[in-house]
Amino acid sequence: MKTFNSAKLALIALFFIMCAKEGLSQNAKREYYQLKMYTLKDEQQESRMDNYLEKAYLPALKKAGINNVGVFKYRPNNYLLANKIYVLIPFSSLDQFAQLEEKLNQDTAYKAAGEDYIKAKYDNPPYERINSTLMRAFGEMPKMRASTVSGKRKDRVYELRSYESPTEATYWNKVDMFNAGGEVELFESLGFNAVFYGEVISGDRMPNLMYMTTFTDMDTRDAKWEAFFSSDKWGVLANDPKYKNNMNKADKLLLYPTEYSDY
């Protein structure tokens, strides 16, 4: 009887070990994203940043094994100054993120191409400030999908959204709404062409999540959102008591990709 029990316990232990390893494996597959926002004061800084990003930074990232880097600017808007450049960088791991600066420091081609930016004088900087947000991909979409929407880049709409929650607990409830609740699945079924969904692990608006969806033009974007809010699935989610009051602020930015952006 003891032998049977010991064998049974050993099998149970093995099962849980395998489950734990599988869980760790799944977690390891989730990417990390850095969203860098450069604030600019004038067109001269914009031109210098465009030159640096196109000729030095993005080529250096590719050399370091980092692809699908997105560079975006505000679509024309009467209420927002077009003084920002957004750079979205995917990382396969936190180690890759941590090692990037050292790789850039060792890249002589990067240093030569980016000299104006790297060696800028204190009284003539190429930007006003940099803000940075670090994210971890959602379990339901563990890897970035570079958008495949077509048409003129100036006409495209890349919608970057940030959802803030009143507490950490309600934040995780909102993340669960996207994953287990099926919000990501709903976006997918309606063809929102999402680039990423991310849990913000370091940023200036926490607790919050961020995600980006993409559209050929504004008309397509508006039609997709109308379909989203009128869908039966959203009606069920929005009225589910489990997900009530899990968000208290939503910011949306309508962007377009630069000509040198990877997508």
C-alpha positions as CSV (number, residue, x, y, z in Angstrom):
1,M,0.0,0.0,0.0
2,K,2.9,2.4,0.9
3,T,4.5,1.6,-2.5
4,F,1.3,2.5,-4.3
5,N,0.9,5.7,-2.4
6,S,4.6,6.7,-3.0
7,A,4.3,6.1,-6.7
8,K,1.0,8.0,-6.8
9,L,2.5,11.0,-5.0
10,A,5.6,10.9,-7.3
11,L,3.3,11.1,-10.3
12,I,1.3,13.9,-8.9
13,A,4.5,15.8,-8.0
14,L,5.8,15.2,-11.6
15,F,2.6,16.5,-13.0
16,F,2.8,19.8,-11.0
17,I,6.5,20.2,-11.9
18,M,5.6,19.8,-15.6
19,C,2.7,22.3,-15.3
20,A,5.0,24.8,-13.6
21,K,7.6,24.4,-16.3
22,E,5.0,24.9,-19.0
23,G,3.8,28.0,-17.2
24,L,7.3,29.4,-17.1
25,S,7.8,28.5,-20.7
26,Q,4.7,30.4,-21.7
27,N,5.7,33.4,-19.6
28,A,9.2,33.4,-21.2
29,K,7.6,33.7,-24.7
30,R,6.0,37.0,-23.8
31,E,7.8,40.0,-25.3
32,Y,8.6,43.3,-23.6
33,Y,8.0,46.7,-25.2
34,Q,9.6,50.1,-24.7
35,L,7.7,53.1,-25.8
36,K,10.0,56.2,-26.1
37,M,8.3,59.6,-26.5
38,Y,10.5,62.5,-27.6
39,T,9.2,66.0,-27.0
40,L,10.4,68.5,-29.5
41,K,10.3,72.3,-29.5
42,D,10.6,73.1,-33.2
43,E,10.9,71.8,-36.7
44,Q,14.7,71.8,-36.5
45,Q,14.7,69.4,-33.6
46,E,12.1,67.3,-35.5
47,S,14.4,67.1,-38.6
48,R,17.4,66.2,-36.4
49,M,15.5,63.4,-34.7
50,D,14.1,62.0,-38.0
51,N,17.7,61.9,-39.3
52,Y,19.0,60.2,-36.2
53,L,16.2,57.6,-36.0
54,E,16.3,56.8,-39.7
55,K,20.0,56.8,-40.3
56,A,21.5,55.7,-37.0
57,Y,19.1,54.3,-34.4
58,L,16.9,51.9,-36.3
59,P,19.8,50.4,-38.3
60,A,21.6,49.9,-35.0
61,L,18.6,48.2,-33.5
62,K,18.4,45.8,-36.5
63,K,22.1,45.0,-36.1
64,A,21.4,44.2,-32.5
65,G,18.6,41.8,-33.6
66,I,15.7,44.0,-32.9
67,N,13.2,44.3,-35.7
68,N,9.7,45.8,-36.3
69,V,10.5,49.1,-34.7
70,G,7.6,51.6,-35.1
71,V,8.1,55.3,-35.3
72,F,4.9,57.5,-35.2
73,K,3.8,61.1,-35.1
74,Y,0.5,62.8,-34.3
75,R,-2.1,62.9,-37.1
76,P,-3.2,66.5,-37.8
77,N,-5.2,67.7,-34.8
78,N,-6.5,71.1,-33.7
79,Y,-6.1,70.3,-30.0
80,L,-2.6,68.6,-29.9
81,L,0.7,70.2,-30.9
82,A,2.5,67.9,-33.3
83,N,5.6,68.1,-31.1
84,K,6.1,64.4,-30.3
85,I,7.8,61.4,-31.9
86,Y,6.8,57.9,-30.6
87,V,9.2,55.0,-30.9
88,L,7.9,51.5,-30.1
89,I,10.7,48.9,-29.6
90,P,10.0,45.2,-29.1
91,F,12.4,43.1,-26.9
92,S,12.4,39.3,-26.6
93,S,13.5,39.6,-23.0
94,L,14.5,42.0,-20.2
95,D,18.1,41.0,-20.8
96,Q,17.9,42.2,-24.4
97,F,16.5,45.5,-23.1
98,A,19.2,45.9,-20.5
99,Q,22.0,45.1,-22.9
100,L,20.9,47.5,-25.7
101,E,22.8,50.6,-24.5
102,E,26.1,48.7,-24.2
103,K,25.6,47.3,-27.8
104,L,25.0,50.8,-29.1
105,N,28.1,52.1,-27.3
106,Q,30.2,49.4,-29.2
107,D,28.6,50.1,-32.6
108,T,31.0,52.4,-34.5
109,A,28.7,52.7,-37.5
110,Y,25.9,53.9,-35.2
111,K,28.2,56.4,-33.5
112,A,29.3,57.8,-36.9
113,A,25.8,58.0,-38.3
114,G,24.3,59.5,-35.1
115,E,27.1,61.9,-34.2
116,D,24.8,65.0,-34.4
117,Y,22.5,63.4,-31.8
118,I,25.1,61.6,-29.7
119,K,27.5,64.6,-29.4
120,A,24.9,67.4,-29.3
121,K,25.9,70.4,-27.3
122,Y,24.1,71.2,-24.0
123,D,22.7,74.4,-25.5
124,N,21.6,72.8,-28.8
125,P,19.9,69.5,-27.9
126,P,18.0,67.5,-30.5
127,Y,14.9,67.1,-28.2
128,E,13.4,68.7,-25.1
129,R,12.9,65.5,-23.1
130,I,12.4,61.8,-23.4
131,N,9.7,59.8,-21.6
132,S,9.8,56.1,-21.5
133,T,7.3,53.3,-20.7
134,L,8.2,49.7,-20.3
135,M,5.5,47.0,-20.9
136,R,5.1,43.3,-20.9
137,A,2.9,41.6,-23.6
138,F,-0.5,40.2,-22.7
139,G,-0.8,36.5,-22.5
140,E,-3.5,36.5,-25.2
141,M,-1.1,38.2,-27.6
142,P,2.5,37.4,-26.4
143,K,4.3,38.8,-29.5
144,M,4.0,41.9,-31.5
145,R,2.4,41.8,-34.9
146,A,3.7,44.5,-37.2
147,S,0.7,46.1,-38.9
148,T,0.0,45.1,-42.5
149,V,-2.6,47.8,-43.2
150,S,-1.9,49.5,-46.6
151,G,-2.4,52.8,-48.3
152,K,-0.6,56.1,-47.9
153,R,1.1,56.4,-44.5
154,K,-0.2,59.9,-43.8
155,D,-3.8,58.5,-44.2
156,R,-3.3,55.5,-41.9
157,V,-4.5,55.6,-38.3
158,Y,-2.4,53.9,-35.6
159,E,-4.4,54.3,-32.4
160,L,-2.4,54.1,-29.2
161,R,-4.6,53.8,-26.1
162,S,-3.8,53.9,-22.4
163,Y,-6.3,52.7,-19.8
164,E,-5.7,53.8,-16.2
165,S,-7.3,52.1,-13.2
166,P,-7.9,53.5,-9.7
167,T,-6.0,50.7,-7.9
168,E,-3.6,47.8,-8.7
169,A,-6.4,45.3,-8.1
170,T,-8.8,47.0,-10.5
171,Y,-6.0,47.3,-13.0
172,W,-5.4,43.5,-13.0
173,N,-9.1,43.1,-13.3
174,K,-9.0,45.2,-16.5
175,V,-6.1,43.1,-17.8
176,D,-8.2,40.0,-17.1
177,M,-11.1,41.5,-19.0
178,F,-8.8,41.7,-22.1
179,N,-7.4,38.2,-21.7
180,A,-9.9,35.8,-20.0
181,G,-12.8,38.1,-20.6
182,G,-12.4,38.0,-24.4
183,E,-11.8,41.7,-25.2
184,V,-8.6,40.9,-27.2
185,E,-10.6,38.1,-29.0
186,L,-13.3,40.7,-29.9
187,F,-10.8,43.1,-31.4
188,E,-9.3,40.2,-33.4
189,S,-12.7,39.1,-34.7
190,L,-13.5,42.6,-35.9
191,G,-10.2,43.2,-37.7
192,F,-8.7,45.9,-35.6
193,N,-5.1,44.8,-36.7
194,A,-3.6,45.2,-33.2
195,V,0.1,45.6,-33.0
196,F,0.5,44.9,-29.3
197,Y,-1.3,44.8,-25.9
198,G,0.9,45.5,-22.9
199,E,0.9,45.5,-19.2
200,V,2.8,48.7,-18.1
201,I,5.5,47.7,-15.6
202,S,7.2,51.1,-15.5
203,G,5.8,54.4,-16.5
204,D,4.4,57.7,-15.4
205,R,0.7,56.8,-15.4
206,M,0.4,53.6,-13.5
207,P,-1.5,51.5,-12.9
208,N,-2.3,51.3,-16.6
209,L,-2.3,49.1,-19.7
210,M,-1.6,50.2,-23.3
211,Y,-2.4,48.8,-26.7
212,M,-2.2,49.9,-30.4
213,T,-4.7,49.1,-33.2
214,T,-4.3,50.1,-36.8
215,F,-6.5,51.2,-39.7
216,T,-6.2,52.2,-43.3
217,D,-7.9,55.5,-42.7
218,M,-10.2,57.4,-40.3
219,D,-13.4,56.2,-41.9
220,T,-12.3,52.6,-41.4
221,R,-11.3,53.3,-37.8
222,D,-14.7,54.9,-37.0
223,A,-16.6,52.0,-38.6
224,K,-14.6,49.4,-36.6
225,W,-15.3,51.2,-33.3
226,E,-19.0,51.5,-34.1
227,A,-19.1,47.7,-34.8
228,F,-17.2,47.1,-31.5
229,F,-19.5,49.1,-29.3
230,S,-22.6,47.7,-30.9
231,S,-21.5,44.0,-30.7
232,D,-23.3,41.5,-28.4
233,K,-19.9,40.5,-27.0
234,W,-19.1,44.0,-25.8
235,G,-22.6,44.4,-24.4
236,V,-22.0,41.3,-22.2
237,L,-18.6,42.4,-21.1
238,A,-19.6,46.0,-20.4
239,N,-22.5,44.9,-18.2
240,D,-20.7,42.1,-16.4
241,P,-20.6,43.0,-12.6
242,K,-17.2,41.3,-12.4
243,Y,-15.6,44.0,-14.6
244,K,-17.4,47.1,-13.2
245,N,-15.3,50.2,-12.3
246,N,-12.0,48.8,-13.3
247,M,-11.0,51.9,-15.3
248,N,-11.1,55.6,-14.5
249,K,-9.2,57.2,-17.4
250,A,-8.7,56.5,-21.0
251,D,-6.3,58.3,-23.3
252,K,-6.2,57.8,-27.0
253,L,-3.7,59.1,-29.5
254,L,-4.3,59.0,-33.2
255,L,-0.9,58.6,-34.9
256,Y,0.5,57.8,-38.4
257,P,3.8,56.0,-39.2
258,T,6.8,57.9,-40.5
259,E,8.2,56.9,-43.9
260,Y,11.1,55.1,-42.2
261,S,9.0,53.3,-39.7
262,D,9.1,49.5,-40.1
263,Y,5.3,49.3,-40.4
